[in-house]
Amino acid sequence: MAQALDAIQIPFDVLPAADGAVAGPLRSPRNIEQDLPNSIHNDAVAQKLGLRGGTVAGSLHMEQFPPLLIAVLGPEWWSKGGLSLYFKYATTDLEAVQCFARRPGSGDVGEQLPTWMDTEDGRRVAEGTAWVGRPAANTPLAERAANVPEPRDLRIFRDFHGEHEMGGIPVRVEEEVLARRLDVIVEPFDEYVAPDRYGERVLPPSMLVSALTAYHNTMLQDWPDLGVGLYGAIEIEHLAGPCFVEHDYEVRGRVLAVGETPRTEYLWYESVLSEPSGGVDRARMLMMLRFMKDSSPAWQR
């Protein structure tokens, strides 16, 4: 019988780390999207764009954090907690990584704890914060999204104007989709595969991200010359969670900002997962979605 969320067992011993932080064990995530055409996860495509090989998606790296966050913040993380990560270094298939967090200082609701992920040789893969209860201050990602420099040369998003607000997008994570992910998940929980106290199975972070990306997949489906995309940053927050497999939801979203770097154009957006027909908001996401300039026809003219 699956355990209730308030009695969940951590599947590893939290390890002491430098400067009072704690860590999970080294894990080796799989790049399960290697065969996708025109994708940053494909070796040939990624190498053509100057990367070492097909990348492990940032959303999959997020799956490594829940055991550590539950150990540090408690099982309430599933119902009202968040995780915010800015991705700094792309890893490849089976490259070992380790997640870290600092224990709460004050213990106040909404206190943000520094979180990060490193490779075995110390490269910083991602960094950000985690919390339970609404954050008392803006997250570092929210600050980034609110302070995007004025772009000088947009080509992919040259004609991109307004907030592109959309709502009522139907979403349902099907059993077979979750099953493929669970075959290779680095930190499994009973609650992913058997009903919890709510009578349903909980979505792991990557599947919650997948549901919330229904906004940009719908909004950008006819946008020209996008090129190869990748996740630059992701912030997920359970508002009245957890969220479940084989459950009907709706997604709404809006674009917050558009910007550029020497190699990419990007947009920041926020999306919200809710019960259908204007029901309760269950989760939200802040995402930075990048597109490689060298891969876009808009930059080849």
N, C-alpha and C positions, 0 to 999 in steps of 0.2 A: 504494500500500500504506500502511495506517495505521501511524503511528509507535508504538513501544512507549511505555508510560507513563514509563519512565525516560529517554526521549529526546524528550519532548514539546516542541514549539516554542511559545513564547509568541506569540500573534497580534497583539501590539502592543508598542511600546516603553514601558517603565515610565517615568513622568514624575516629576521631582523636585517636591516640594511643601514647604510651610512646615514649619519646625522639624524638618527631617531626615526627614520622612515621604515616602512615594512614592505615586503615584496611577496609576490607569488613565485612559483618555480619557473624555470625556463621551459617554454613550450615552442613547438615548431609548427606553425600554421601552414595549411595547404593552400596553394593557389588553385582553386577548383574551377576557375573560369579560363583556363589556358586556351581552350579551343574556340573562344569567342572571336569572330572576325573583327578587324578594325578596332581592337580593344587594347587598352593599356595593360591588360592582364595576359596578353598574347606575347610570347617571347620575341617573335620576329618584329612585331609592331613596336614593342617597347624598346628594343635594341636600335631600331631605325631612328627612334626619337632620342637616343643618347642614354637610355637607362640600361642597367645591367641585365635585365630580363623582365618577363611578365611579373607584374606586381601583385602582392597580396592586398586585397581591398582594405581600406582603413576601417570599414564597418566590420570586417571579420576580426581585425585586431581588437575591436571593442568587446568581443565575446570573452576575452581573456580577463577582463576586469571584474565582473560581478562577484566571484568568490572573495576577492580581496576587499571589495567595497562593502559586502555584507559583513565580513569579519570586522571591518573598521567602523562602519556606520550602522549596522544592524539590518534585519530583514525588511525594514520600512523602505529601504532603497527601491524595492520592487514596486511599491505603491506610490511613493512621492519623492523619489530620488532622481538625480541626474548625473550625467557624465559628459564632459566637454573636452574635446581633443583637437589640437592643431597638428597636422601631420607634417613632419620635417624631413623624413628619410624613407624612401620606398624600399621595402624588403621583397625578397623573392621566395619561391616555393621552398618550404621546410627550413627557412632561415630562422634560427632560434632567437626568441625575444622574451623579455621579462617585464612585468608590469609592477609599478611601485605606487605608494601613496604615503602621505604623512597622516598620522593619527590626529584626531580633532584636538584643537587647543582649548578653546572656551567651551566647546560642546553645545554652543547655541544653535538653534534651528536656523538653517540657511547658511551656516558657516561653510565656506568653500575650502576643500582640502586640495593641496597640490597633488596631481597625479601625473605619471609619465610612463613611457615605455622605452626601453633600450635594447639594442642588440647585445649579443654575448660579448662583443668586443667594445661595448660602450658607446655606440652611436645612438643618438637620440632619435627615435622613430616618431614619437608623438609626445606632446605635453599639454596639460590643461588642468581642470579642476573637477571635483565631484562633490555632491552634497545630498542632504535629505531636507525636505521642506524648501519652499521657494527661496532662491539665493537672496541674501540680504543686500547684495550689490550686484551690478552687472558682472557677468562672467568676462574673462579676457576675450573670448570669441565675440560676445555681444559688443564689446568695445571696438574690436576690429571692424565689425560690420557697420558700426555707427560712424566710423572715421576713415572711410575709403577715400584715398586721394583722387582728385579729379583726373579721369583718364585722358591721355593725350592723343592716342591713336587706336581707336577701336575699329576693327574691321568685321570680326565675327558678330559683334553686337552693335554695329554702327547704327542701325535703325531700331534699336531696342529702346522703347520709351515707355514710361508709366510703370505701374506696380504689377501688371499682369496678374491681377487677382483672380483666382478661380476657386470654386467650391463644389461640393456635392459629388466628388470623384469617388466611385465605389471601389472598395479594397477588401480583399479577403485572402489571407495567406493559407493556401491549400496544404493538405497533409503531405502530398508528395514533394512539394517544394521544401518544406521543413525537413522531411526525411533525408533528402539529399544533403542538406547542410549538417544534420546530426551525425551522418556517417563519418564526418571528419572534424567535428567541433573539438576544440582543444580543452574546453572546460565544461563538461556536461553536467546537467542537473536533472534529478528525477522529474522535476516540474515541467521540463521540456517535453517529456515523453508520456507522462501519466497525469490524469486530472489532479489538480491541487484542491484546496479547500473550496474553491469557487466552482468546481466541477469541470474545469477546462484546463488545457495545457498552455503554459506560459510561453510567449515568444522570446527567444534570445535576442540580444541587441541587434545583430545583423538583420534579423527578420523584421524587427521594428523599424529599422532604417529603410529596409526594402519597401515596407508598406508606406512610409512617409515620403519616399521618392516618387510615389504615384503622381504627386503634383508636378515635379519638373519633367517627368516622362510625358505627361499629358501636355503641359504647357509648351514644351520644346519640340514636340513630335514633328511639326512641319517647319521648324526654323532651319534656314539654309546654312550650309557650309560650316557646321559646328566643328567637325574634326574629332579627334580622340579626346575623350573626357576622363577626368579622374577627380576623386574626392580630395579637396584641400583641407577641409575641417568639418567636423560633425559634433553637434551638441544634441543629445537626447535627454528628455525629461519626462518622467511619469507624472502625470497630473492627477489621475485617479485610476492608477493601474492596479495590477498588471494588465497587459494586453495578451490576447489569446489567438491560437491557431484555429482555423475553421470558424471564424467569427466575422460577421459582416460589419464593416466600418465605412466611414466616409472620410475623405481628406480634403482640406482646403489649404490654400497657401497664397503667398504674395512675395514678390521680389523686393528686397530691401536696398540693394546697391549693385552696381556693375563697375568692374575695375580691370586693371591689367598689370602684368609684370613683364620683364623682358622676354619670357618664354611662353606666357599664357595670357588668355583673357578669362575673367571669372565673374561669377555672380554669387551674391549672398541672397538666400531666401529663407523664409520661415514657413513651415507647414505644421498642421495640427490634425491629429487623428481623433475622430469622435464617433459616438454612436450615431446610427443613421437618423436622418430627418431632424437635424438640429439637436441631437441628444447630447449627453455628457461628453465633454472633452476628456480623452483618456491619456494622450501623450502629445508632445510637440517636438519639433526638430528645427535647429538652426544649421544650415549647411552652406559651405563654400564649395561651389562646383567649378572646377577649372577645365579649360580646353586648350590643348597644345597648339600654339600658333603654327608650328612647322607641319602639323597634320591637317590644317584647314585650307580648303581651296580659296577662302577669302584672303589668305596671306600668300598665295602663289601667283596672284595676278600682277 
